[in-house]
Amino acid sequence: MRTVYKVLAYAIAAEVVVQAMMIAWAVAGLDAWVDGGGVFDKSVMESEQVPFTEVAGIIVHGINGSLLVPVLALLLLISSFFAKVPGGVKFAALVLVLVAVQVTLGYAGHGLPIAGLLHGGNALLLFAAALHTARRAGRAAVTPAGRPADQVASGV
């Protein structure tokens, strides 16, 4: 179960990278489209047409951020109860809280653009927390003496 915990934490960190890549790709495509004479307004957003290829980045960013990452974070928390990683539940809960804040800021950014700044900053915190969580699971697996960490802690 420790491996599941570690893989889920690394997957969340990887998803933060994917999220950054997707939104950067979308904004670059939007910039190129506008430079070419395109106009991005509400009518374009509500239409069924694809104004520029990179709009897929916005779609992927939205789906990953509102569905995939929260599910991964919830699975991480569930697995933390069985993984026996020292402090594992605490760090999994931290990741889940940061994901909840991230989703909230993402939705808030639609009506309050300053939330976008916090959304970007929180993404970096989430990445660091997920990476730290995964690395703790790897370090906790075996101590330098070659015994599982929970045996060392209990003196067995």
Buried (B, 14 or more C-beta within 10 A) or exposed (E): BBEBBBBBBBBBBBBBEBBBEBBEBBEEBBBEBEEEEEEBEEEBEEEEEEBBEBBBBBEBBBEBBEEBBBEBBBBBBBBBEEBBBBEBBEBBBBBBBBBEBBBBBBBBBEEEEEBBEBBBEBBEBBBEBBBBBBBBBBEBBEBEEEEBBEEEEEEE
